[in-house]
Amino acid sequence: MSEHEPLRLLHIGCGALGQQIADDFEVRGMGQIVARVDPQVDGCLDRLSDFDGWDAVDCVLVTTVSELTECAPMLTELMERGQTVVSTC
């Protein structure tokens, strides 16, 4: 296995599946979650617009809805910001 720099993730959608994926990411030592966005979870930012640390993010993990048509606007916004996106939808 090759050495790599730890990734800094912005995590959007912190439900059960999202939390499981994020926990696994951190347990494996792949990097750190720099911020979480989910209006339904305490301790997370309510809106993507509340996040202002784009320079501190290498990748965005999106674990929200399963329907691509529902998450497409957010994915488009993230890609227009130049972000690398990994999504479960």
Secondary structure, DSSP 8 states (H G I E B T S, - for coil): ------EEEEEE--SHHHHHHHHHHHHTTSEEEEEEE-TTSTTSBS-GGG---GGG-SEEEE-S-S-HHHHHHHHHHHHHTT--EEE--
